[in-house]
Amino acid sequence: GVAPVKATWRAPDTNTDGSPFVKEQYLGFELRVDTDAAVSVPIAWDDDREYSFDFADLDANYAPGNHAVSMRVLAKGDTAVKASAWSEPATWTVKAKTPNPPFIVAVE
């Protein structure tokens, strides 16, 4: 398989205390691939809370093997930015690119 083209997700409806998560709190998202540092994903608020991010924007080349992506929400806090816990990871596998054997082999 190849690296994914995009990540899709849905923003939360509520805060951890059960109160509504509203537009006025929203700052953006962070995306983490494997153990790499998080990348800020500055996407405007969307009332349907459905989002996507093109992996091409990361300019990354993923090595063969298993990989995982997680997201978290950034929100305005009383004195500092608040970050949610990381989402459960979505995973994919990049297969090694191994050439096919030679063809039209002959002896004379």
C-alpha positions as a Markdown table, in Angstrom:
| # | Residue | x | y | z |
|---|---|---|---|---|
| 1 | Gly | 0.0 | 0.0 | 0.0 |
| 2 | Val | 0.9 | 3.6 | -0.4 |
| 3 | Ala | 0.7 | 6.4 | 2.1 |
| 4 | Pro | -2.9 | 7.7 | 2.6 |
| 5 | Val | -4.0 | 10.7 | 0.5 |
| 6 | Lys | -6.0 | 12.4 | 3.3 |
| 7 | Ala | -7.2 | 12.1 | 6.9 |
| 8 | Thr | -10.8 | 12.7 | 7.7 |
| 9 | Trp | -12.4 | 13.2 | 11.1 |
| 10 | Arg | -15.3 | 14.7 | 13.0 |
| 11 | Ala | -14.8 | 17.3 | 15.7 |
| 12 | Pro | -16.4 | 16.7 | 19.2 |
| 13 | Asp | -19.8 | 18.0 | 20.1 |
| 14 | Thr | -19.0 | 18.3 | 23.8 |
| 15 | Asn | -16.2 | 19.1 | 26.3 |
| 16 | Thr | -15.0 | 16.5 | 28.9 |
| 17 | Asp | -17.4 | 18.1 | 31.5 |
| 18 | Gly | -20.4 | 17.4 | 29.2 |
| 19 | Ser | -20.9 | 21.1 | 28.2 |
| 20 | Pro | -21.2 | 21.9 | 24.4 |
| 21 | Phe | -17.9 | 22.4 | 22.5 |
| 22 | Val | -18.7 | 25.6 | 20.6 |
| 23 | Lys | -17.1 | 27.7 | 17.8 |
| 24 | Glu | -15.9 | 30.4 | 20.3 |
| 25 | Gln | -13.6 | 27.8 | 21.9 |
| 26 | Tyr | -12.2 | 26.3 | 18.7 |
| 27 | Leu | -8.6 | 27.1 | 17.7 |
| 28 | Gly | -7.7 | 24.2 | 15.4 |
| 29 | Phe | -6.3 | 20.7 | 15.3 |
| 30 | Glu | -3.0 | 18.9 | 15.7 |
| 31 | Leu | -2.0 | 15.9 | 13.7 |
| 32 | Arg | 0.7 | 13.4 | 14.8 |
| 33 | Val | 2.1 | 10.7 | 12.5 |
| 34 | Asp | 3.8 | 7.8 | 14.3 |
| 35 | Thr | 6.0 | 9.5 | 17.0 |
| 36 | Asp | 6.7 | 12.6 | 14.9 |
| 37 | Ala | 6.1 | 15.9 | 16.5 |
| 38 | Ala | 2.5 | 17.2 | 16.1 |
| 39 | Val | 1.7 | 19.4 | 13.1 |
| 40 | Ser | -0.8 | 22.2 | 13.5 |
| 41 | Val | -3.7 | 21.9 | 11.1 |
| 42 | Pro | -5.2 | 25.4 | 10.9 |
| 43 | Ile | -8.7 | 24.6 | 9.5 |
| 44 | Ala | -11.6 | 27.0 | 9.9 |
| 45 | Trp | -14.6 | 25.9 | 12.0 |
| 46 | Asp | -17.1 | 23.9 | 10.1 |
| 47 | Asp | -20.7 | 23.8 | 11.4 |
| 48 | Asp | -21.1 | 20.2 | 10.3 |
| 49 | Arg | -17.8 | 19.3 | 12.2 |
| 50 | Glu | -16.6 | 17.2 | 9.3 |
| 51 | Tyr | -13.0 | 17.8 | 8.4 |
| 52 | Ser | -10.2 | 16.5 | 6.1 |
| 53 | Phe | -6.5 | 17.1 | 5.7 |
| 54 | Asp | -4.4 | 16.3 | 2.6 |
| 55 | Phe | -1.3 | 14.3 | 3.5 |
| 56 | Ala | 0.4 | 15.9 | 0.6 |
| 57 | Asp | 0.5 | 19.0 | 2.7 |
| 58 | Leu | 2.9 | 17.2 | 5.1 |
| 59 | Asp | 5.5 | 16.6 | 2.3 |
| 60 | Ala | 6.4 | 13.3 | 3.9 |
| 61 | Asn | 7.7 | 10.1 | 2.5 |
| 62 | Tyr | 6.8 | 7.1 | 4.7 |
| 63 | Ala | 9.1 | 4.2 | 5.0 |
| 64 | Pro | 7.8 | 0.7 | 4.5 |
| 65 | Gly | 6.0 | -0.7 | 7.6 |
| 66 | Asn | 3.1 | 0.2 | 9.8 |
| 67 | His | 2.2 | 3.8 | 10.5 |
| 68 | Ala | -0.5 | 5.6 | 12.6 |
| 69 | Val | -2.1 | 9.0 | 12.7 |
| 70 | Ser | -3.8 | 10.6 | 15.7 |
| 71 | Met | -5.6 | 14.0 | 16.1 |
| 72 | Arg | -6.4 | 16.3 | 18.9 |
| 73 | Val | -8.4 | 19.5 | 19.2 |
| 74 | Leu | -7.0 | 22.8 | 20.3 |
| 75 | Ala | -9.2 | 25.2 | 22.2 |
| 76 | Lys | -9.1 | 28.5 | 24.0 |
| 77 | Gly | -8.7 | 28.2 | 27.7 |
| 78 | Asp | -8.9 | 30.7 | 30.5 |
| 79 | Thr | -5.2 | 31.5 | 30.5 |
| 80 | Ala | -3.7 | 29.1 | 27.9 |
| 81 | Val | -4.4 | 26.9 | 25.0 |
| 82 | Lys | -6.2 | 23.7 | 26.0 |
| 83 | Ala | -5.5 | 20.5 | 24.1 |
| 84 | Ser | -7.8 | 17.4 | 24.1 |
| 85 | Ala | -6.4 | 13.9 | 24.5 |
| 86 | Trp | -5.1 | 12.3 | 21.3 |
| 87 | Ser | -7.7 | 10.3 | 19.3 |
| 88 | Glu | -7.4 | 6.6 | 18.8 |
| 89 | Pro | -4.9 | 6.1 | 16.0 |
| 90 | Ala | -5.9 | 5.3 | 12.4 |
| 91 | Thr | -3.3 | 2.9 | 10.9 |
| 92 | Trp | -2.0 | 2.0 | 7.5 |
| 93 | Thr | 0.8 | -0.1 | 6.1 |
| 94 | Val | 3.3 | 0.9 | 3.4 |
| 95 | Lys | 4.6 | -2.1 | 1.5 |
| 96 | Ala | 8.3 | -2.2 | 0.4 |
| 97 | Lys | 8.7 | -1.5 | -3.3 |
| 98 | Thr | 10.4 | -4.7 | -4.6 |
| 99 | Pro | 11.0 | -5.0 | -8.3 |
| 100 | Asn | 9.5 | -7.8 | -10.3 |
| 101 | Pro | 12.0 | -10.4 | -11.7 |
| 102 | Pro | 13.6 | -9.9 | -15.1 |
| 103 | Phe | 11.6 | -11.1 | -18.1 |
| 104 | Ile | 12.4 | -12.5 | -21.5 |
| 105 | Val | 15.4 | -14.3 | -20.1 |
| 106 | Ala | 17.1 | -16.5 | -22.7 |
| 107 | Val | 20.3 | -18.5 | -23.3 |
| 108 | Glu | 21.9 | -18.8 | -26.7 |
